[in-house]
Amino acid sequence: MRSHALLHHSARPRRLAVDGWLGTPELPGYRAFNVVARLHDLPKVDPAHLYVDLLLLDGSGTIQDNHSGPCPALARDRSPEDRARFVRVAAELVRHASVDSAGLATAGPALRFVRERGVETASLVVATQMLDAALSEAAVVQSLVDVLELSLGVEEAERALREIVARLAQLSICGPFIADDAQGLAAQVWFVVRSLGKARARRHLRRAIDFDLVASAEMFGV
């Protein structure tokens, strides 16, 4: 059985001053930690739809990886608000991709899905399930911690997870849970993911807490 001591690996990139808007209202971009999503108008590539670049940057701002292509979800007549919503949510969706050494490669199917289907909640639920299956435990934990903090706030999220963690600990699925104020919410989420596995953890938390637990446009006010 895994020890709670393993939970020190849950240190995660916090929201930093580099987060923010790029580009113009007509062709916006958004940076979420070291992921940038940006729109382009390339009529020779696709005359009916906008084109999206998703870039993964290193600590110096150099491009490490990219995922690019036409965006069938965004016709060229879509409003600036729709465009801004797309780039913000797409960047936030893969904010934690840098945790995995494969970069954006493992996120490729999910990113192609949102390019096709857009960033409405139903599409994001499917895309997030695809990411949870493809990414590492560490990336899934970071994603869940982020969305729980944004949805509920840290204190409320910790309270909501206490009962879930207590039930799992009683089943001895992953050994005892040792409370650690220094780890807090991240330790709780690690315990849930280690107990249930990546594929089940978000679904279990979603049912228990009654939130979609995806990086929705409403969550970011766009």
C-alpha positions in Angstrom: 0.0 0.0 0.0 1.2 3.5 -0.8 2.2 5.8 2.1 0.8 9.2 2.6 4.4 10.4 2.6 4.3 10.1 -1.2 1.9 13.1 -1.3 4.8 15.6 -1.1 4.9 15.2 -4.9 1.7 17.3 -5.1 3.5 20.7 -5.3 1.9 22.4 -8.2 2.3 25.6 -10.3 0.2 28.3 -8.7 -1.6 31.0 -10.8 1.1 33.5 -11.6 1.4 37.0 -12.9 2.2 35.6 -16.4 -1.4 34.4 -16.7 -3.4 36.7 -18.9 -4.7 37.9 -22.2 -2.7 38.3 -25.4 -3.5 39.3 -28.9 -6.4 41.5 -29.9 -10.2 41.3 -29.3 -10.7 39.9 -32.9 -7.8 37.4 -32.6 -7.4 36.8 -28.8 -4.9 34.6 -27.0 -4.6 33.5 -23.4 -1.7 32.3 -21.3 -2.4 29.9 -18.4 0.9 29.2 -16.6 3.1 28.0 -19.4 0.3 27.1 -21.9 -0.7 29.7 -24.5 -3.8 29.3 -26.7 -4.1 31.9 -29.5 -6.4 32.3 -32.6 -5.4 33.2 -36.1 -7.3 34.0 -39.3 -5.8 31.9 -42.1 -8.3 31.8 -44.9 -5.9 30.0 -47.2 -5.8 27.1 -44.7 -9.5 27.1 -43.8 -11.7 29.8 -45.3 -14.7 29.0 -43.0 -13.0 28.7 -39.6 -10.4 30.2 -37.4 -7.1 28.6 -36.7 -5.8 27.8 -33.2 -2.3 27.5 -31.8 -1.7 25.9 -28.4 1.9 26.4 -27.3 3.7 24.8 -24.3 6.5 27.1 -23.0 9.5 26.4 -20.9 10.7 28.6 -18.0 12.4 31.0 -20.3 9.4 31.4 -22.6 10.8 29.2 -25.4 8.3 27.0 -27.2 8.7 23.4 -26.1 5.7 21.9 -27.9 2.7 22.9 -29.9 -0.7 21.7 -31.1 -2.2 23.6 -34.0 -4.9 23.3 -36.6 -8.2 24.7 -37.9 -10.9 25.0 -35.4 -14.3 23.8 -36.8 -15.9 24.9 -33.5 -15.2 28.6 -34.4 -16.6 29.9 -37.6 -15.0 33.1 -38.8 -18.2 35.0 -38.0 -18.1 34.1 -34.3 -18.2 37.0 -31.9 -15.1 38.3 -30.0 -16.7 37.0 -26.8 -17.0 33.5 -28.2 -13.4 33.7 -29.4 -12.1 34.9 -26.0 -14.1 32.1 -24.3 -12.5 29.5 -26.5 -8.9 30.5 -25.9 -9.3 31.0 -22.2 -10.9 27.6 -21.6 -8.6 25.7 -24.0 -5.5 27.1 -22.3 -6.9 26.3 -18.8 -7.9 22.8 -19.9 -4.3 21.8 -20.5 -2.7 24.2 -17.9 -1.0 21.2 -16.2 0.2 19.4 -19.3 3.8 20.4 -18.5 3.8 18.0 -15.6 4.2 15.2 -18.1 7.4 14.9 -20.1 5.4 14.1 -23.2 4.1 17.7 -23.2 1.1 18.4 -25.3 1.3 15.1 -27.2 -0.8 13.2 -24.7 -3.3 16.0 -24.7 -3.7 15.9 -28.5 -6.9 13.9 -28.7 -8.6 16.1 -26.2 -7.5 19.2 -27.9 -8.7 17.9 -31.3 -12.0 17.2 -29.6 -12.5 20.7 -28.3 -11.4 22.1 -31.7 -14.2 20.1 -33.2 -16.9 20.5 -30.5 -16.1 23.7 -28.7 -15.8 24.5 -25.0 -19.4 24.1 -23.8 -19.7 22.1 -20.6 -20.8 18.8 -22.3 -17.8 18.9 -24.6 -15.4 19.8 -21.7 -16.6 16.8 -19.6 -15.7 14.5 -22.4 -12.4 16.2 -23.1 -11.4 16.2 -19.5 -12.2 12.4 -19.3 -9.8 12.0 -22.2 -7.1 14.0 -20.5 -7.5 12.1 -17.2 -7.0 8.8 -19.0 -3.9 10.1 -20.9 -2.1 12.2 -18.3 -0.1 11.1 -15.2 -1.5 10.9 -11.7 0.4 14.1 -10.8 -1.2 16.1 -13.7 -4.7 14.8 -12.8 -4.3 15.7 -9.2 -3.1 19.2 -10.1 -6.1 19.6 -12.4 -8.5 18.5 -9.8 -7.0 20.7 -7.1 -7.2 23.7 -9.4 -10.8 23.2 -10.3 -11.9 22.4 -6.8 -10.3 25.6 -5.5 -11.9 27.6 -8.3 -15.3 26.0 -7.8 -15.6 25.9 -4.0 -12.6 27.8 -2.5 -9.9 26.0 -0.6 -11.6 25.7 2.8 -14.9 24.6 1.4 -13.2 22.1 -0.9 -11.3 20.6 2.0 -14.5 20.3 4.1 -16.2 18.6 1.2 -13.4 16.1 0.7 -13.1 15.1 4.4 -16.1 12.7 4.3 -15.0 11.3 1.0 -11.5 10.6 2.2 -12.7 9.2 5.5 -14.9 6.7 3.7 -12.1 5.6 1.4 -9.7 5.3 4.4 -12.2 3.0 6.1 -12.1 0.7 3.1 -8.3 0.5 3.5 -8.0 0.9 -0.3 -4.9 3.0 -0.1 -3.8 2.7 3.5 -4.6 5.2 6.3 -5.0 8.9 5.5 -2.7 11.0 7.7 -3.9 14.6 7.9 -1.2 17.1 7.1 -2.1 20.8 7.2 0.9 21.6 5.1 -0.5 19.5 2.2 -4.2 20.3 2.7 -6.4 19.9 -0.3 -3.7 18.5 -2.5 -3.1 15.6 0.0 -6.8 14.8 0.0 -7.0 14.8 -3.8 -3.9 12.6 -4.0 -5.5 10.1 -1.6 -8.7 10.0 -3.7 -6.8 9.5 -7.0 -4.5 6.8 -5.5 -7.5 5.0 -4.0 -9.8 5.1 -7.0 -7.4 5.6 -9.9 -7.3 8.4 -12.4 -10.3 7.2 -14.4 -12.7 7.1 -11.5 -11.5 9.9 -9.2 -13.1 12.9 -11.0 -16.4 11.0 -11.6 -16.5 10.0 -8.0 -15.9 13.6 -6.8 -18.3 15.0 -9.3 -21.1 12.8 -8.0 -20.2 13.4 -4.3 -19.8 17.2 -4.6 -22.4 17.8 -7.4 -20.1 20.0 -9.5 -18.9 19.2 -13.1 -15.3 19.7 -12.0 -14.2 20.9 -15.4 -12.6 24.2 -16.4 -15.8 25.8 -17.7 -16.1 29.3 -19.2 -18.5 30.3 -16.4 -15.8 29.5 -13.8 -13.5 32.1 -15.4 -16.2 34.7 -16.1 -15.8 34.7 -19.9 
